[in-house]
């Protein structure tokens, strides 16, 4: 699935600028344009992860360091 920009690119730029400003980051015009292109796709992917119903349980990644037998 290709991430294509939708009609809310100016809204995305405003969101990106607000998030970066909170972190004290001042991106260049080229960086901001690049982030504006990829942000909608990343946002959709993150939103899909939050749509998964995990119940009341806390989810966590688990790394088991035992060798496979």
DSSP file (Angstrom, degrees, kcal/mol; ACC not computed):
  #  RESIDUE AA STRUCTURE BP1 BP2  ACC     N-H-->O    O-->H-N    N-H-->O    O-->H-N    TCO  KAPPA ALPHA  PHI   PSI    X-CA   Y-CA   Z-CA
    1    1 A X              0   0    0      0, 0.0     2,-0.3     0, 0.0     0, 0.0   0.000 360.0 360.0 360.0 121.7    0.0    0.0    0.0
    2    2 A X        -     0   0    0      1,-0.0     2,-0.9     0, 0.0     0, 0.0  -0.651 360.0-126.8 -85.1 138.5    1.5    3.3   -1.0
    3    3 A X        -     0   0    0     -2,-0.3     2,-0.4    39,-0.0    38,-0.1  -0.763  33.7-176.7 -87.1 108.1    1.2    6.2    1.3
    4    4 A X        -     0   0    0     -2,-0.9     2,-0.1    36,-0.1    34,-0.0  -0.834  31.3-104.9-105.7 143.7   -0.3    9.0   -0.8
    5    5 A X        -     0   0    0     -2,-0.4     2,-0.1     1,-0.1    32,-0.1  -0.394  37.2-155.2 -65.7 140.6   -0.9   12.5    0.5
    6    6 A X    >   -     0   0    0     -2,-0.1     3,-0.8     1,-0.0    -1,-0.1  -0.362  37.4 -82.2-104.0-170.8   -4.5   13.3    1.2
    7    7 A X  T 3  S+     0   0    0      1,-0.3     3,-0.4    -2,-0.1     4,-0.1   0.540 116.9  71.4 -72.0  -6.0   -6.3   16.6    1.3
    8    8 A X  T 3>  +     0   0    0      1,-0.2     4,-2.4     2,-0.1    -1,-0.3   0.006  56.2 119.8-101.3  29.9   -5.2   17.3    4.8
    9    9 A X  H <> S+     0   0    0     -3,-0.8     4,-2.2     1,-0.2    -1,-0.2   0.869  76.4  50.2 -64.5 -36.2   -1.5   18.0    4.1
   10   10 A X  H  > S+     0   0    0     -3,-0.4     4,-1.8     2,-0.2    -1,-0.2   0.885 110.8  50.0 -68.9 -35.7   -1.7   21.6    5.4
   11   11 A X  H  > S+     0   0    0      2,-0.2     4,-2.3     1,-0.2    -2,-0.2   0.895 109.3  52.4 -65.0 -39.6   -3.4   20.2    8.6
   12   12 A X  H  X S+     0   0    0     -4,-2.4     4,-2.9     1,-0.2    -2,-0.2   0.907 107.1  51.9 -62.0 -42.6   -0.5   17.7    8.9
   13   13 A X  H  X S+     0   0    0     -4,-2.2     4,-2.7     1,-0.2    -1,-0.2   0.892 109.1  49.9 -62.4 -39.2    2.1   20.4    8.6
   14   14 A X  H  X S+     0   0    0     -4,-1.8     4,-2.2     2,-0.2    -1,-0.2   0.921 112.3  47.9 -64.4 -43.5    0.4   22.3   11.4
   15   15 A X  H  X S+     0   0    0     -4,-2.3     4,-2.4     2,-0.2    -2,-0.2   0.924 113.0  48.3 -61.8 -45.0    0.3   19.2   13.6
   16   16 A X  H  X S+     0   0    0     -4,-2.9     4,-2.7     1,-0.2     5,-0.3   0.930 111.2  49.4 -62.4 -46.9    4.0   18.4   12.8
   17   17 A X  H  X S+     0   0    0     -4,-2.7     4,-2.4     1,-0.2    -1,-0.2   0.898 111.3  50.2 -60.8 -40.3    5.1   22.0   13.6
   18   18 A X  H  X S+     0   0    0     -4,-2.2     4,-2.0     2,-0.2    -1,-0.2   0.924 112.1  46.5 -64.9 -44.6    3.2   21.9   16.9
   19   19 A X  H  X S+     0   0    0     -4,-2.4     4,-1.2     1,-0.2    -2,-0.2   0.928 115.5  45.5 -63.6 -44.9    4.7   18.6   18.0
   20   20 A X  H  <>S+     0   0    0     -4,-2.7     5,-3.0     1,-0.2     4,-0.4   0.882 109.8  54.7 -67.4 -37.5    8.2   19.7   17.0
   21   21 A X  H ><5S+     0   0    0     -4,-2.4     3,-1.2    -5,-0.3    -1,-0.2   0.897 105.2  53.8 -62.5 -39.8    7.8   23.1   18.7
   22   22 A X  H 3<5S+     0   0    0     -4,-2.0    -1,-0.2     1,-0.3    -2,-0.2   0.833 110.2  47.6 -62.2 -31.7    6.9   21.3   21.9
   23   23 A X  T 3<5S-     0   0    0     -4,-1.2    -1,-0.3    -3,-0.2    -2,-0.2   0.463 118.8-113.0 -87.5  -2.3   10.1   19.3   21.7
   24   24 A X  T < 5 +     0   0    0     -3,-1.2     2,-0.5    -4,-0.4    -3,-0.2   0.755  69.8 141.3  77.4  24.8   12.1   22.5   21.0
   25   25 A X      < -     0   0    0     -5,-3.0     2,-0.6    -6,-0.1    -1,-0.3  -0.876  35.5-166.8-106.0 130.5   12.9   21.4   17.4
   26   26 A X        -     0   0    0     -2,-0.5     2,-0.1    -3,-0.1    -9,-0.0  -0.876  16.5-159.2-113.6  95.4   13.0   23.9   14.6
   27   27 A X        -     0   0    0     -2,-0.6     2,-0.1     1,-0.1    -2,-0.0  -0.361  18.3-113.5 -75.2 154.8   13.1   21.9   11.2
   28   28 A X     >  -     0   0    0      1,-0.1     4,-2.6    -2,-0.1     5,-0.2  -0.303  35.2-101.2 -74.0 169.2   14.3   23.5    8.0
   29   29 A X  H  > S+     0   0    0      1,-0.2     4,-2.2     2,-0.2     5,-0.1   0.886 124.1  49.5 -60.0 -40.0   11.8   24.0    5.2
   30   30 A X  H  > S+     0   0    0      2,-0.2     4,-2.2     1,-0.2    -1,-0.2   0.909 111.7  48.0 -67.5 -41.9   13.0   20.9    3.4
   31   31 A X  H  > S+     0   0    0      1,-0.2     4,-2.7     2,-0.2     5,-0.2   0.911 111.9  50.1 -63.9 -41.7   12.8   18.7    6.5
   32   32 A X  H  X S+     0   0    0     -4,-2.6     4,-2.3     1,-0.2    -2,-0.2   0.896 110.1  50.0 -64.3 -40.4    9.3   20.0    7.2
   33   33 A X  H  X S+     0   0    0     -4,-2.2     4,-1.4     2,-0.2    -1,-0.2   0.907 111.8  48.3 -64.2 -41.7    8.2   19.3    3.7
   34   34 A X  H  X S+     0   0    0     -4,-2.2     4,-1.8     1,-0.2     3,-0.4   0.930 112.6  47.5 -64.5 -45.9    9.6   15.7    3.9
   35   35 A X  H  X S+     0   0    0     -4,-2.7     4,-2.5     1,-0.2    -1,-0.2   0.875 107.8  57.4 -62.7 -36.6    7.9   15.2    7.3
   36   36 A X  H  X S+     0   0    0     -4,-2.3     4,-0.6     1,-0.2    -1,-0.2   0.822 106.9  49.3 -63.1 -31.5    4.7   16.5    5.8
   37   37 A X  H  < S+     0   0    0     -4,-1.4     4,-0.4    -3,-0.4    -1,-0.2   0.882 119.4  34.8 -74.9 -38.7    4.8   13.9    3.1
   38   38 A X  H  X S+     0   0    0     -4,-1.8     4,-2.1     1,-0.1     3,-0.3   0.727  99.1  79.2 -91.4 -20.9    5.3   10.9    5.4
   39   39 A X  H  X S+     0   0    0     -4,-2.5     4,-3.0     1,-0.2     5,-0.2   0.893  88.4  54.1 -58.0 -46.2    3.3   12.0    8.5
   40   40 A X  H  X S+     0   0    0     -4,-0.6     4,-2.1     1,-0.2    -1,-0.2   0.905 111.5  46.0 -58.2 -40.2   -0.2   11.0    7.2
   41   41 A X  H  > S+     0   0    0     -4,-0.4     4,-2.0    -3,-0.3    -1,-0.2   0.914 114.3  46.9 -67.3 -42.8    0.9    7.5    6.4
   42   42 A X  H  X S+     0   0    0     -4,-2.1     4,-2.4     1,-0.2     5,-0.2   0.910 111.2  52.7 -64.5 -41.5    2.7    7.0    9.7
   43   43 A X  H  X S+     0   0    0     -4,-3.0     4,-2.6    -5,-0.2    -2,-0.2   0.901 108.0  50.7 -61.9 -41.5   -0.3    8.5   11.5
   44   44 A X  H  X S+     0   0    0     -4,-2.1     4,-2.1    -5,-0.2    -1,-0.2   0.911 110.7  49.5 -62.6 -41.4   -2.7    6.0    9.8
   45   45 A X  H  X S+     0   0    0     -4,-2.0     4,-1.6     2,-0.2    -2,-0.2   0.915 112.5  46.3 -65.2 -43.0   -0.4    3.1   10.8
   46   46 A X  H  X S+     0   0    0     -4,-2.4     4,-1.9     1,-0.2    -2,-0.2   0.912 110.6  53.3 -65.5 -42.2   -0.3    4.2   14.4
   47   47 A X  H  X S+     0   0    0     -4,-2.6     4,-0.9     1,-0.2    -1,-0.2   0.887 106.4  53.5 -59.8 -38.8   -4.0    4.7   14.5
   48   48 A X  H  < S+     0   0    0     -4,-2.1     4,-0.5     1,-0.2     3,-0.5   0.883 106.1  52.8 -63.8 -37.9   -4.5    1.2   13.2
   49   49 A X  H >< S+     0   0    0     -4,-1.6     3,-1.0     1,-0.2    -1,-0.2   0.893 108.0  50.7 -64.4 -38.1   -2.4   -0.2   16.1
   50   50 A X  H 3< S+     0   0    0     -4,-1.9    -1,-0.2     1,-0.2    -2,-0.2   0.675  98.7  67.5 -73.7 -16.1   -4.5    1.6   18.6
   51   51 A X  T 3< S+     0   0    0     -4,-0.9     2,-0.3    -3,-0.5    -1,-0.2   0.670  75.5 104.1 -75.3 -16.6   -7.7    0.2   17.1
   52   52 A X  S <  S-     0   0    0     -3,-1.0     2,-0.7    -4,-0.5    -3,-0.0  -0.523  74.5-131.6 -72.1 124.7   -6.8   -3.3   18.2
   53   53 A X        +     0   0    0     -2,-0.3     3,-0.1     1,-0.2    -1,-0.1  -0.671  34.2 167.6 -79.8 113.8   -8.8   -4.3   21.2
   54   54 A X    >   -     0   0    0     -2,-0.7     3,-0.9     1,-0.4    -1,-0.2   0.303  37.4-136.6-106.9   7.2   -6.5   -5.7   23.9
   55   55 A X  T 3   -     0   0    0      1,-0.2    -1,-0.4     3,-0.0     0, 0.0  -0.381  55.4 -40.7  71.9-152.3   -9.0   -5.7   26.7
   56   56 A X  T 3  S+     0   0    0     -3,-0.1    -1,-0.2    -2,-0.1     2,-0.2   0.441 105.9 111.4 -91.1   0.0   -7.9   -4.4   30.1
   57   57 A X  S <  S-     0   0    0     -3,-0.9     2,-0.5     1,-0.1    -3,-0.1  -0.459  71.5-120.1 -78.7 146.3   -4.5   -6.1   30.0
   58   58 A X        -     0   0    0     -2,-0.2     2,-0.3     1,-0.0    -1,-0.1  -0.718  29.4-140.2 -81.7 129.4   -1.3   -4.1   29.7
   59   59 A X        +     0   0    0     -2,-0.5     2,-0.3     2,-0.0    -5,-0.0  -0.701  27.8 167.0 -93.7 145.1    0.5   -5.1   26.5
   60   60 A X        -     0   0    0     -2,-0.3     2,-0.3     2,-0.0    -2,-0.0  -0.990  36.3-114.7-153.0 146.5    4.3   -5.5   26.5
   61   61 A X        -     0   0    0     -2,-0.3     2,-0.5     2,-0.0    -2,-0.0  -0.617  32.0-152.2 -78.3 143.2    6.9   -6.9   24.2
   62   62 A X        -     0   0    0     -2,-0.3     2,-0.5     2,-0.0    -2,-0.0  -0.975   9.7-166.5-123.1 130.2    8.7   -9.9   25.6
   63   63 A X        -     0   0    0     -2,-0.5     2,-0.6     2,-0.0    -2,-0.0  -0.966   5.2-163.1-115.5 118.5   12.3  -10.9   24.8
   64   64 A X        -     0   0    0     -2,-0.5    -2,-0.0     1,-0.1     0, 0.0  -0.898   5.1-163.0-102.5 121.8   13.3  -14.3   25.9
   65   65 A X        +     0   0    0     -2,-0.6     2,-0.2     2,-0.1    -1,-0.1   0.334  52.6 114.6 -88.0   7.8   17.1  -14.7   25.8
   66   66 A X  S    S-     0   0    0      1,-0.1     2,-0.1     3,-0.0    -2,-0.1  -0.549  72.5-111.7 -78.0 143.4   17.0  -18.5   25.9
   67   67 A X        -     0   0    0     -2,-0.2     2,-0.2     1,-0.1    -1,-0.1  -0.449  34.6-106.1 -70.7 147.0   18.4  -20.3   22.9
   68   68 A X              0   0    0      1,-0.1    -1,-0.1    -2,-0.1     0, 0.0  -0.500 360.0 360.0 -70.5 140.3   15.8  -22.2   20.7
   69   69 A X              0   0    0     -2,-0.2    -1,-0.1    -3,-0.1    -2,-0.0   0.407 360.0 360.0-103.9 360.0   16.0  -26.0   21.2
